[in-house]
Amino acid sequence: MLAFTLLILFAGGLQALAARVQVTWDVGYLNISRDGISTWRAIGANGQLPIPPIYVTQGDVLELTAINHLDKPVTLHTHGLFQRNSSYYDGAGMVTECGIPPGAQFTYIIETRDQTGTYWIHSHYGMEGIDGLRAALVIRDQDPQLLDEYDEDVLLTLEDWAQAPLNSMVDMLKITPLVNLIPNHPSVLINGINANLSQPIRFTPGRRYRLRVVSMSFTYWFKVRLPGHTMQVIEADGISSCPSAADGLDLGPGQRYSAIVTAHESLEYNYALNVTFYSDFIPRIPGLTPRYHQVPIVYHDDAPVKTFPLIEDHEVKWADELAMEPRDEQMLLEPVDQRIVRNIKVLNKEMALPIHAFGDYAYASVPVPPLLTALTTGNMALSPSVYAPQLNAIILQHNHVVELELRNPDPLIVHTYHSHGHAFQVVESGPVNKSSSIPVKQFKGRQPMRRDTITLAANQYVRLRIKADNPGVWFQHCHQEQHNYSGLAFMFIEAPDVMQRTLRVPQEVVNFCRMLGHPTHGNSAGRIGSDMTGIKPPLKILGLTDSISGS
């Protein structure tokens, strides 16, 4: 159900036309075979999968209503939207809300005044996102200069699609020794259908196409190339960038890029957009990983497809956030007020799904969502003692510049880190082991590029910066769903004193927690001070030393 209500907004004495875009998702189960291989009970909206993408224009207000017909709570997270002054609409289950109970409905208000670009929406409760509840969101820009750079939008969504509900597989993986693992590789969906049946993209000679590529994946990576054409990358994760030439895009789970591709003047040949589906931490198995798919690029129905010699990945110039510059020219944030170092730690590495941690403890949810703790504990909200250790909560002071170094000492496993509430400046990457031959790379331009999701390669660190100017509680986690599920997460409690003055949580959010049996006041246990009676003790994982310095 999609309805539009036009509103007249006034700004600076000028009249501007914006829309209130109302979208309703009836969330429910459906037995479906999306890949033509396996049929299982997935989660869709309005009785369908894929869920159609949502298009709005900058300045519109998206009202997204979820009606829960599941037998468990559901949430909706708009991946990449900052939800400024509305952390309670972020949709992070048991972080900013308890979820929408079965039989209830809730409307997320998504403001687009300050953001444009390519995003997506997915459930952030349990495994509901990977089980189907996901869709692309495009916020069209109104900048005449940018609009003049291309003629047409083309959306390309990329998904991994499991052979069964992931929840059942994850429970099995936790008790399966790695040596006994029989990989169950997902299928690939392009624009919602089996990648082997990809529909052609038609090119008109001379036209400029903005190719919006969205990885709506939860486990695997994608590489996208269009041989015979040059890409001018103009966006990473919703942040507009100065045009940057690239031969291809490498996307981890949750990442997005936009690239302008100019069609040739000739109708002599058709081409193929190459999509590689891969994961560096899974052994290569011919025909399964990596897997290769093509999307036809059609100039003329009767033209032959032009072929190109194969080249190795290391010969390809991939889009690189350290080599990109933001269009808004935001300078490097400095001086740094607070430095945080977090190491990925692993327990039970011999199992197919080990337990993970970003810090000392494996993340686990607690009875009271930390947003409600931050809003109901007064001055104590500034103290880590009211947040259970397993939340890995880090308190940020308002408007402080924070440098975050994330370190992945594993020699094999790759992760993607996603930040709610912020797009971080990408400042540097390099080896965790200083004797490694991996080079240290720093941003190359005048200003560092920003994004909200980044690959954390094996045996490497990334150094990121944000300004704590968005009071709220913001989940920080690996976007590989199985790793998030197994504890690889922490959170920012950002300016709780300011939160208490400025945030007004909708009463429905509080009522839903009560309906689901959760307390709505006090520390993580619903008690006073540091008394965590009733909460399961945190699981501590040993590893490299973490640190926080500065205020």
Residue pairs with C-beta under 8 A, 6 or more apart in sequence:
1 22
1 23
1 24
1 26
1 46
2 21
2 22
2 23
2 24
3 22
4 19
4 20
4 21
4 22
5 19
5 20
5 22
6 17
6 18
6 19
6 20
7 18
7 19
7 20
7 61
8 15
8 16
8 17
9 15
9 16
9 17
9 18
9 59
10 16
16 59
18 57
18 59
18 60
18 61
19 56
19 57
19 60
19 61
20 60
20 61
20 63
21 54
21 56
21 60
21 61
21 62
21 63
22 63
22 65
23 54
23 62
23 63
23 64
23 65
24 46
24 64
24 65
24 67
25 45
25 46
25 51
25 64
25 65
25 66
25 67
25 76
26 45
26 46
26 47
26 67
26 69
27 43
27 44
27 45
27 66
27 67
27 68
27 69
27 70
27 74
27 123
27 133
28 43
28 44
28 45
28 47
28 69
28 70
29 41
29 42
29 43
29 44
29 69
29 70
30 41
30 42
30 43
30 44
30 47
30 48
30 49
31 39
31 40
31 41
31 42
32 39
32 40
32 42
32 44
32 49
32 132
33 39
34 42
34 49
34 50
34 132
34 161
34 187
34 189
34 192
34 193
34 194
35 161
35 187
35 188
35 189
35 194
36 194
36 197
37 163
37 187
38 163
38 164
40 163
40 164
40 165
41 165
42 49
42 131
42 132
42 165
43 70
43 123
43 128
43 131
43 132
43 133
44 51
44 132
44 133
45 51
45 133
45 135
49 132
49 192
50 135
50 157
50 189
50 191
50 192
50 193
51 132
51 133
51 134
51 135
52 135
53 135
53 136
53 137
53 138
53 155
53 157
54 62
54 64
54 121
54 135
54 136
54 137
54 138
55 137
55 138
55 140
56 62
56 112
56 137
56 138
56 139
56 140
57 112
57 139
57 140
57 142
58 112
58 113
58 115
58 116
58 139
58 140
58 141
58 142
59 112
59 113
59 142
60 112
60 139
61 109
61 110
61 111
61 112
62 108
62 109
62 110
62 112
62 137
63 107
63 108
63 109
63 110
64 76
64 78
64 107
64 108
64 110
64 121
65 105
65 106
65 107
65 108
66 74
66 75
66 76
66 100
66 105
66 106
66 107
66 108
67 104
67 105
68 74
68 100
68 101
68 102
68 103
68 104
68 105
69 102
69 103
70 102
70 128
71 102
72 99
72 102
72 125
72 126
73 93
73 98
73 99
73 100
73 101
73 102
73 125
73 512
73 516
74 99
74 100
74 123
74 125
74 128
74 133
75 91
75 92
75 93
75 97
75 99
75 100
75 123
75 124
75 125
76 91
76 108
76 121
76 122
76 123
76 124
76 133
77 90
77 91
77 92
77 121
77 122
77 123
77 124
77 420
78 90
78 91
78 108
78 110
78 119
78 121
78 137
79 119
79 120
79 121
79 122
79 254
79 418
79 452
79 453
80 115
80 117
80 119
80 120
80 237
80 238
80 256
80 423
80 452
80 453
81 110
81 112
81 115
81 119
82 114
82 115
82 421
82 422
82 423
82 470
83 89
83 90
83 110
83 111
83 421
83 472
84 111
84 114
84 470
85 471
85 502
85 503
86 109
86 111
86 472
86 503
87 96
87 371
87 421
87 471
87 472
87 473
87 474
87 499
87 503
88 96
88 97
88 371
88 503
88 505
88 506
88 509
89 96
89 108
89 109
89 110
90 96
90 420
90 421
90 472
90 474
90 475
91 97
91 108
91 123
91 124
92 124
92 420
92 475
93 99
93 123
93 124
93 125
93 126
93 365
94 125
94 365
94 366
94 369
95 365
95 369
95 370
95 371
95 473
95 475
95 491
96 369
96 371
96 472
96 473
96 475
97 369
97 371
97 509
97 512
97 513
98 369
98 509
98 512
98 513
98 516
98 518
99 125
99 512
99 516
100 106
100 512
101 512
101 515
101 516
104 512
104 515
106 508
106 509
106 512
112 139
115 139
115 238
116 139
116 140
116 141
116 142
116 143
116 238
116 240
117 138
117 139
117 141
117 235
117 237
117 238
117 239
117 240
117 256
117 258
118 136
118 137
118 138
118 139
118 212
118 213
118 214
118 235
118 237
118 238
118 256
118 257
118 258
119 136
119 137
119 138
119 139
119 214
119 238
119 256
120 134
120 135
120 136
120 137
120 157
120 214
120 216
120 254
120 256
121 134
121 135
121 136
121 137
122 128
122 129
122 133
122 134
122 135
122 216
123 129
123 133
123 134
124 475
126 167
127 165
127 166
127 167
127 170
127 481
127 485
129 218
129 481
130 160
130 162
130 166
130 218
130 219
130 481
131 162
131 165
131 166
131 167
134 159
134 216
135 216
136 155
136 157
136 212
136 214
136 216
138 153
138 155
138 212
139 238
140 153
141 147
141 240
143 240
146 234
146 240
146 327
149 208
149 234
149 243
149 260
150 208
150 209
150 210
150 260
151 207
151 208
151 209
152 207
152 208
152 209
152 210
153 209
153 210
153 212
154 201
154 209
154 210
154 211
154 212
155 191
155 212
155 214
156 190
156 191
156 211
156 212
156 213
156 214
156 224
156 273
156 295
157 189
157 190
157 191
157 192
157 214
157 216
158 188
158 189
158 190
158 213
158 214
158 215
158 216
158 217
158 222
158 224
158 251
158 275
159 188
159 189
159 190
159 192
159 216
159 217
160 186
160 187
160 188
160 189
160 217
160 218
160 219
160 220
160 277
161 186
161 187
161 188
161 189
162 169
162 184
162 186
163 184
163 186
163 187
164 184
166 218
166 481
166 482
169 184
170 353
170 482
170 485
170 486
173 181
173 351
173 352
173 353
173 482
174 351
174 352
174 353
174 486
175 351
176 351
176 352
176 353
177 350
177 351
177 352
178 349
178 350
178 351
178 352
179 350
180 352
181 352
183 282
183 285
183 288
183 289
185 282
185 285
185 288
185 289
185 291
186 219
186 220
187 194
187 195
188 194
188 195
188 275
188 277
188 291
188 293
189 195
190 198
190 275
190 293
190 295
191 198
191 199
193 199
195 275
195 277
195 293
196 293
198 293
198 294
198 295
198 296
199 295
200 295
200 296
200 297
200 298
201 209
201 273
201 295
201 296
201 297
201 298
202 298
202 299
203 209
203 263
203 264
203 297
203 298
203 299
204 263
205 263
205 264
205 265
205 266
205 267
205 299
206 262
206 263
206 265
207 262
207 263
208 260
208 261
208 262
208 263
209 260
209 261
209 262
209 263
210 234
210 258
210 259
210 260
211 226
211 231
211 258
211 259
211 260
211 261
212 235
212 256
212 257
212 258
213 222
213 224
213 249
213 251
213 256
213 257
213 258
213 259
214 256
215 221
215 222
215 251
215 252
215 253
215 254
215 255
215 256
217 251
217 252
217 253
217 254
218 253
218 479
218 480
218 481
219 253
219 279
219 480
219 481
219 482
220 253
220 277
220 278
220 279
221 250
221 251
221 252
221 253
221 277
221 278
221 279
221 280
221 414
221 455
222 250
222 251
222 275
222 276
222 277
222 278
223 248
223 249
223 250
223 251
223 274
223 275
223 276
223 278
223 313
223 318
224 248
224 249
224 251
224 273
224 274
224 275
224 276
225 247
225 248
225 249
225 273
225 274
225 276
225 316
226 261
226 271
226 273
226 274
226 297
227 271
227 272
227 274
227 308
228 264
228 269
228 271
228 306
228 308
229 261
229 262
229 263
229 264
229 271
230 245
230 246
230 247
230 261
230 262
231 245
231 246
231 247
231 248
231 249
231 259
231 260
231 261
231 319
232 243
232 244
232 245
232 246
232 259
232 260
232 261
233 241
233 243
233 244
233 245
233 246
233 249
233 257
233 258
233 259
233 319
233 324
234 240
234 241
234 242
234 243
234 244
234 258
234 259
234 260
234 327
235 241
235 256
235 257
235 258
236 255
236 256
236 257
236 319
236 321
236 324
236 449
236 450
236 451
237 255
237 256
237 423
237 450
237 451
237 452
237 453
238 256
238 423
238 451
238 452
239 326
239 423
239 449
239 450
239 451
240 326
240 327
240 328
241 324
241 325
241 326
241 327
241 449
242 324
242 325
242 326
242 327
242 445
243 260
244 319
244 323
244 324
244 325
245 317
246 259
246 317
246 318
246 319
246 320
247 316
247 317
247 318
248 316
248 317
248 318
248 319
249 257
249 259
249 318
249 319
250 318
250 319
250 455
251 257
252 414
252 416
252 453
252 454
252 455
252 479
253 416
253 453
253 479
253 480
253 481
254 416
254 418
254 453
254 479
255 416
255 451
255 453
255 454
255 455
257 319
259 319
263 299
264 299
266 299
267 299
267 300
267 303
268 299
268 303
269 299
269 303
269 304
269 305
269 306
270 296
270 297
270 298
270 299
270 300
270 303
270 304
270 305
270 306
271 297
271 299
271 305
271 306
272 294
272 295
272 296
272 297
272 305
273 294
273 295
273 296
273 297
274 292
274 293
274 294
275 292
275 293
275 294
275 295
276 290
276 291
276 292
276 293
277 289
277 290
277 291
277 292
277 293
278 289
278 290
278 291
279 289
279 414
280 412
280 414
280 458
281 412
281 413
281 414
281 458
282 289
283 289
284 290
296 305
321 426
321 449
321 451
321 454
322 426
322 428
322 429
322 441
322 442
322 443
322 444
322 448
322 449
323 443
323 444
323 445
324 445
324 449
325 445
325 446
325 447
325 449
326 447
326 448
326 449
326 450
329 446
329 447
330 425
330 447
330 450
331 446
331 447
332 425
332 427
332 443
332 447
332 448
332 465
333 401
333 425
333 465
333 466
333 467
334 401
335 401
336 401
336 402
336 403
336 465
336 550
337 397
337 400
337 401
337 402
337 550
337 551
338 396
338 397
338 400
338 401
338 402
338 403
338 548
338 549
338 550
338 551
339 402
339 403
339 405
339 547
339 548
339 549
339 550
340 394
340 402
340 403
340 404
340 405
340 547
340 548
341 405
341 407
341 545
341 546
341 547
341 548
342 358
342 359
342 404
342 405
342 406
342 407
342 490
342 546
343 358
343 359
343 407
343 408
343 409
343 543
343 544
343 545
343 546
344 356
344 357
344 358
344 406
344 407
344 408
344 409
344 410
344 415
344 456
344 488
344 543
345 356
345 357
345 358
345 359
345 360
345 541
345 542
345 543
345 544
346 354
346 355
346 356
346 357
346 410
346 541
346 543
347 354
347 355
347 356
347 357
347 362
347 539
347 541
348 354
348 355
353 482
353 486
354 486
355 362
355 486
355 487
355 539
355 541
356 362
356 478
356 483
356 486
356 487
356 488
356 541
357 363
357 392
357 487
357 488
357 539
357 541
357 543
358 392
358 406
358 476
358 477
358 478
358 488
358 489
358 490
359 392
359 490
359 546
360 389
360 392
360 540
360 541
360 546
361 389
361 390
361 392
361 487
361 538
361 539
361 540
361 541
362 390
362 486
362 487
362 538
362 539
362 541
363 390
363 391
363 392
363 477
363 484
363 487
363 488
363 489
363 490
364 390
364 487
364 536
364 538
364 539
366 388
366 390
366 391
366 524
366 525
366 535
367 518
367 519
367 524
367 525
367 526
367 534
367 535
368 513
368 518
368 519
368 520
368 521
368 522
368 523
368 524
368 525
368 526
369 473
369 513
369 518
370 387
370 391
370 393
370 473
370 491
370 493
370 524
371 472
371 473
371 505
372 505
372 510
372 513
372 520
372 521
373 381
373 386
373 387
373 522
373 523
373 524
374 381
374 473
374 493
374 496
374 499
374 500
375 381
375 496
375 499
375 500
375 503
375 505
376 520
376 521
376 522
377 386
377 522
377 523
378 500
379 497
380 386
380 523
380 529
381 493
381 496
381 497
381 499
381 500
382 395
382 496
382 497
383 395
384 393
384 395
385 523
385 529
385 530
386 522
386 523
386 524
386 529
386 530
387 393
387 493
387 523
387 524
388 523
388 524
388 525
388 532
388 535
388 538
389 538
390 535
390 538
390 539
391 490
391 491
391 524
392 489
392 490
392 491
393 490
393 491
393 492
393 493
394 490
394 491
394 492
394 493
394 548
395 492
395 493
395 494
395 496
396 402
396 468
396 492
396 493
396 494
396 495
397 468
397 495
397 551
398 468
398 469
398 471
398 494
398 495
398 497
398 498
399 467
399 468
399 469
399 495
400 467
400 468
400 550
400 551
401 465
401 466
401 467
401 468
402 465
402 466
402 467
402 468
403 427
403 463
403 464
403 465
404 424
404 463
404 464
404 465
404 466
405 461
405 462
405 463
405 464
406 417
406 456
406 461
406 462
406 464
407 432
407 461
407 544
408 414
408 415
408 432
408 456
408 457
408 458
408 459
408 460
408 461
409 432
409 433
409 459
409 543
409 544
410 458
410 459
411 458
411 459
412 458
413 458
414 455
414 456
414 457
414 458
415 455
415 456
415 478
415 480
415 483
415 488
416 453
416 454
416 455
416 456
416 478
416 479
416 480
417 453
417 454
417 456
417 462
417 476
417 477
417 478
417 479
418 452
418 453
418 476
418 477
418 478
418 479
419 452
419 453
419 466
419 474
419 476
420 474
420 475
420 476
421 470
421 472
421 474
421 492
421 494
422 452
422 466
422 470
422 474
423 450
423 451
423 452
423 466
424 450
424 451
424 452
424 454
424 464
424 465
424 466
425 443
425 448
425 449
425 450
425 464
425 465
425 466
426 443
426 448
426 449
426 450
426 451
426 454
426 462
426 464
427 442
427 443
427 448
427 463
427 464
427 465
428 440
428 441
428 442
428 443
428 462
428 463
429 440
429 441
429 457
429 460
429 461
429 462
429 463
430 438
430 439
430 440
430 441
430 460
430 461
431 437
431 438
431 440
431 459
431 460
431 461
432 459
432 460
432 461
433 459
436 459
438 459
438 460
443 449
448 465
453 479
454 462
454 464
456 462
468 492
468 494
468 495
470 494
471 494
471 495
471 496
471 498
471 499
471 502
471 503
472 494
472 499
472 503
473 491
473 492
473 493
473 494
473 499
474 491
474 492
474 494
475 489
475 491
476 489
476 490
476 491
476 492
477 484
477 488
477 489
477 490
478 484
478 488
478 489
487 539
510 520
513 519
513 520
514 520
518 526
519 525
519 526
520 526
522 528
523 529
523 530
523 531
523 532
524 532
524 535
525 531
525 532
525 533
525 534
525 535
526 534
527 533
527 534
